[in-house]
Amino acid sequence: MIEVVDNGSAPRLVVFDLDGTLYPRELYTGLVLDVIGAMLVELRGEPPDRAAREVAELRELMRTDWSRTSATAFVLAHGVGVDQWREYRDAHLSIADGVRPDERVVRELARLRAVVPIALLTNNTSGAAEAILDRIGVGARGFTAVVSADDVGGRPKPDPGAFRVVLERFGVDARHAWGVGDRHDIDIKPLRELGGAGIAVDGPADLPAAVDHLVGLLSSG
């Protein structure tokens, strides 16, 4: 079921999230939490039992309040730098291995891109994002542009600065941009703070409804 956060504008740009939005979140959570636990021990020197407790707390937050829980925000709060996290994650985690082709995602993105530019904004590195997109079947070519962690420096989502990078690249005012993602505080709220709008989804099954809504706004506008 989608949740629409409207601002009265028709989209001139739609910014999609990747993890948990274009492929099921279940493929992400277990793997990334295991990597975070290992990283806290290896890079931060935390005792294994303490790291396990902290990861268990994050796991519970993801279970009970998924749309407001960020793995990136968690590691930053624990003293791991953005670059450290990216390097460690890429060296120890390959989400793409578990991702399967999804014709529905390919179809819905193509349907929307036919009428409005679409961008991908992800906290993954460009290499990881492209691998996942290839496994889904859409590829980076399925988007008008892909903006990854490599492009936003030390300001990944939920920092509004990540969205500013996308807006500046397209030359679109935030008032005419819509976000689509599975986490309200990370994928919708930062763009909303800049004046944009968004649609929160529970995963790829909600993409047809989200695209229907956006196409409807364009048709009525």
Disulfide bonds with the S-S distance in Angstrom:
none
